[in-house]
Each structure stands twice: as C-alpha cells, then as structure tokens.
Amino acid sequence: MSRPVYNKSFKFVAALRASTGPVESEYLLSTGGGFLITKDQGVFYGMNFSIIKELPVGYNLRFSFENPREKSPDIVETQKLVINGNEILVQSPYLECIRNRKKYKVVIDIYGDESESLKISTHTQKVEFNVPDNLLQQLGIETC
C-alpha cells in the first residue's frame, strides 16, 4: 500500500496509487498514476504512459478524467501534456473537490485523425484517492 508523501520544498503531497495495477492496451502501457495535492491550489490527476506500439501519423489523444463531483461530466481538458519519445505525462486541471477512498477512472481515446472521427483504440486506468482525512482538512482540500 502506498502512503502519502509530503515534500516541504515543493509544497505538495502525492497520493499516488494505481488501484488495478498497470494496464496495457494495444498502444499504451500505464506506468504511473494517481493524484497530486498542492497546498495552495488543491488536487489534480497525474498520469504517465509508455507508447508500446507506434501511433499512426496524424493521431489525436483525448484524455477523460472522472469528475469527483457526482452527476458531473468527465473532465476532458488537460493542464499539462508532455510527449517525450515514447513517454506521455498528462495532468488534469485542478479539481473543485475530491471524494476520499474512491477509485476514479481515466480514459484515453486514441484517434487516427485530428478531427476525432476515427477512434482506433481506448485505454482505461483506474486510480484511487486515499489519504488520511485529517490531511485533507490540514491542506484545506474540499470534499465532494
């Protein structure tokens, strides 16, 4: 079981935990994932993937992060997306709130074209947010 890590110099807490273990799909392998908590701004998803099969020319990736707020649409924008060789790093925008001890779903739809008319694959990874309740209170993180 992973434990939260607090780093004073960067003022963040990482509660990283892939709840189902690494997932492999046709094009991607999940290599890390979970949530990061910053003391000043809150919680966001942080995910890493390896490209294990060459993506077609003109491909497009669409990331969907499960919204912790019930009955709300998934979050389909990214705060940060870095593709370096065969490695992908993606971060969601900061979340308005979080539900503790819950598994969340991240979905990557892979399209063969920029217009997203030809879906060629989907990669799904579940991650769990699980930190001590008093830590959420100390950091002023809103729960849903």
N, C-alpha and C positions, 0 to 999 in steps of 0.2 A: 504494500500500500504506500502510495506517495504521500508526502507531508508538505504542507505549505512552506515556502522558503521566503524569508524577509531579508531584503538587502537594503540597508540604510543609505548607501551611497546613491542608489538609483531610485529609492523610494517606491519599490514595487514588491508585491507579493505574488508569487507564482503558485497557482494551484493547478498543476498540470497532471492530467490523468486521462489517458485513452481508456475508456471503460470496456471496450471489447477487444483490446489489443490491436496491433497494426492490421489494417485492412489492405488487401491487394485487389485491384481491379485490372481490367485489360491494359490501361495506360499508366495508372498511378499506384504508388505504394505509400500509405501513411507512415511517416517516420517520426512524428511527434505531434502533440496537440493537447489543447486544454484551454485554460483561461489565464489571463494576467490581470492583476489588480494594481492600479496605481493609486497612491494615497490621495492625490489631488483630483484625479479625473474619473476613477471608477474601474469597471470591469470590461474586458474585451476578449474575444476569441483570438488565439494564436495557433496557427496550424502549419506543419511542414509536410511536404510530399516529395517523393522522388518520381521522376518520369522514367518508367521502365520499358516503355515502347514509344518509338518516335511518333510524335504528334503530326498530323497532316499539315501541309503548307496551308496557311490561312485559317488555322484553328482559332477557336474562341473558348475561353473558360468562363463559366458563370458559377459563382460561389453563392450558396444559400445557407445562412446561419439561422438555426431555430431561434425564434424570438422568445425570451423568457416570459414576456407578458402574455398571459393566456388570451386566446382568440385574436391574436395579432398576427399579421402576415410575417413570413420569414424575412430576414434582413438580407438583401441581395446586393448591397454595396460593399466595397472594401475600403478600409482605411489605408492599407498598405499591401502592395502586391509586388514581390520581387521574384523574378525567374532568372536564375544564375546557372547556366548549363542545364543539368538535369534536376536541379533542385528548385522547389517552389516554396516560398514563405508568404503566407497571407494572414492579415489581421482584419478583424471586423471593426466597424466603428465602436465607440464606447456604448455600452448598453445602458438603458434607462434604469434597469433594475435586474435582479437575479434571484432565482429560487435555489436555495441551498439543498445539497444532497439529491440532485436531479441529474439525469442523463439527458444530454442535448444532442441533436443531430446536425451534422454539417454535410451538405451535398454539393458535389462539383459536377456540373453538367458539362460535357465536352462536345463542342460543335465543330463540324468540319468546315464551317464558313463563318465569316464575321457577322452575317445577318441572322445567325442562330436559327436557320431554317432546317439544318440537317444535324440532328443530335446523333452522335456516334457512340457515346458511352456515358455512364453515370458512375460516380464514385461516392460512397456514403460511409461516413465515420461517425461513431458516437463518442462523445466525451462527457465526463462527469464533473460537475462543480460540487466540491465538497471541502469546506473549510470550517473551523470552529465558529460557532455563532458569535462568540464574543469578539472575534477578529473582524467580522463584518461590522459590528457595532463600533469598534475602535476606529475603523477606517471610514466610517460614515457611508457605507455602501447600502443603498436602498434595496430592500427585498420586495419581490412582487407578491 
